[in-house]
Amino acid sequence: MHKTSKKCVGLIVCIGVLLFLHHVWCPGSSSEVDIRPRQGGTIKELLDGKIRDITGSYNDITYHIKEDVACRLAQNTCVCLADKETFKLPFSNLLNPHVWANNFDVAFLESHPDPEGVKRHRAQEYSSFQSRSFSPADLLIVAEANSPLQYPTQGVEVRPLKTIIIPGLGLKEETKSSHTVSLTAKLGTFDVAATVDSVSVKGDGEMHMILSSPLLSALNRQLQFVTYRNTVFHPKTADTVEFATKGHQSFFTIKVGHGTIPRLYNSGYQREYNISALVTIATKTFLRYDKLKDLIDSIRQYYPTVTIVIADDNEHPQPVTGPHIEHYIMPFGKGWFAGRNLAVSQVTTKYVLWADDDFIFTANTKLEKMVDILEKTTLDLVGGAVREVTGYTTTYLHTISVEEGGEEGDCLHIRNGYHHVVKGFPNCVVADAVINFFMVRTDKVQQVGFNPRLARSAHLEFFIDALGSLHIGSCSDIIINHASKIHLPWGQTDDQKAYKKFRYSSSSANGNIINEIFYFKNRFKCMTSP
Ligand SMILES: *[C@@H]1O[C@H](CO)[C@@H](O)[C@H](O)[C@H]1NC(C)=O
């Protein structure tokens, strides 16, 4: 071996040992970081103060309130009002249903042994929810007039503990003997990726950095190289940066966080929609094996290889077998939403179709149409129509809205109807809740989930949880049949009688769980609904 190459090897070994030691000594930063939820703090006070100053001006000039517009603004004092009882023509309820109001605070607290304790506990949980879900990116920031500062108002993002160049910083002012700007952050430090002659940089590598120069152009050149490095780890938050010069202050946010990791489904190349590769049919059964068998037989007529997932909480489960069938047996009586939850948790296709165990597929149950609208629009969930034995078809469309109600809780309003028709799909509309025959993106429905405490009749509760996270539609031309619902008592089998008894008994206990969920979990004080 040559002497030089020996030296080289020695050097490499040395560096290797140093890197190894470095790795052993510094597995990350050993400094402690306070990760208790924080809510604004000093920066919020500063911003609030500035907004007070801005809105406080022109106090001496009078104004006239426009009632019809002002009354539409949120007041933080919502109420739930039932429709007044008026004389009704027969069937008028079908056309224009009566709206009733329900006060959860009364209904739930009345039956509770310690109402004050529950109220306090709810307030505590809510306050901790607010601080956990707070993001500095939600703070109100107003850009002041005539500011010489140029900065990005949105769209700056950095991965946790990584470094970026802050784009768009600049100073536009009259030439003077010296030009100075400063930058201040809370969760990171500033530096410059390059230096520019005749610019002085103070505080580089710190949370507060000052740049100054006698030459405005040199300072602006230097501002193009300003970097921000996130130093406090958080998977998703934001830092509010203050950018200032003498007499002027501006604020902007840098989003800090990991990107969203996609969850893509590899459904294979397809020229036409391959339903078996794209969709799983999920259902929940209880005491209705005859109905379930009819459902499976009807599915197989049209979709012989689609996977069917069945959640079953019968006391004495019977085998349900066949190709492409997954039968999950649950503890007895776990209930409706627990079953839905279990069924959708096992789905591996891109979409899952929910159908009740007493539905029947027909030639009108075209799952391709549901896939098509989900593929071509931003909808996450699309409902169809259910045809009763009477021939009457329903889509069960609802809109849901929540009004702010201050300390007592918010108001939930449910109405029949929809928001608008979907362009390009004349039979489809956008709504907030649809019937219990729907197709949904699997990852989305898994995120929302079904509250397993809702054991008996429950449906709208899922759509209330989904409000604001699922984009929901409904198409009236995708139709499934409902096996006969109206039975004469002497025509019922023992199983049917037991099913009715189980489903409709203990409804007052179920009612109190619903009151509790609305009052405590969703923090509503009341609701109005048709
Ligand atoms: C459709 O998908 C299923 C399941 O992935 C697969 O077995 C079948 O071969 C596919 N059919 C076509 C026509 O691609």
The ligand as a Tripos MOL2 file, in Angstrom:
@<TRIPOS>MOLECULE
LIG
   14    14     1     0     0
SMALL
NO_CHARGES

@<TRIPOS>ATOM
      1 C1        -61.3950   -7.3500  -11.1690 C.3       1 LIG1
      2 O1        -60.8390   -7.4070   -9.8780 O.3       1 LIG1
      3 C2        -60.7750   -8.7040   -9.3050 C.3       1 LIG1
      4 C3        -60.3180   -8.5580   -7.8650 C.3       1 LIG1
      5 O2        -59.1930   -7.7610   -7.7500 O.3       1 LIG1
      6 C4        -59.8550   -9.5790  -10.1470 C.3       1 LIG1
      7 O3        -59.7840  -10.8640   -9.5890 O.3       1 LIG1
      8 C5        -60.3850   -9.6100  -11.5700 C.3       1 LIG1
      9 O4        -59.4960  -10.3300  -12.3990 O.3       1 LIG1
     10 C6        -60.5850   -8.2060  -12.1350 C.3       1 LIG1
     11 N1        -61.2910   -8.2900  -13.3900 N.am      1 LIG1
     12 C7        -60.8630   -7.6690  -14.4950 C.2       1 LIG1
     13 C8        -61.7260   -7.8260  -15.6980 C.3       1 LIG1
     14 O5        -59.8420   -7.0100  -14.5260 O.2       1 LIG1
@<TRIPOS>BOND
     1     1     2 1
     2     1    10 1
     3     2     3 1
     4     3     4 1
     5     3     6 1
     6     4     5 1
     7     6     7 1
     8     6     8 1
     9     8     9 1
    10     8    10 1
    11    10    11 1
    12    11    12 1
    13    12    13 1
    14    12    14 2
@<TRIPOS>SUBSTRUCTURE
     1 LIG1         1 GROUP 0 **** ****
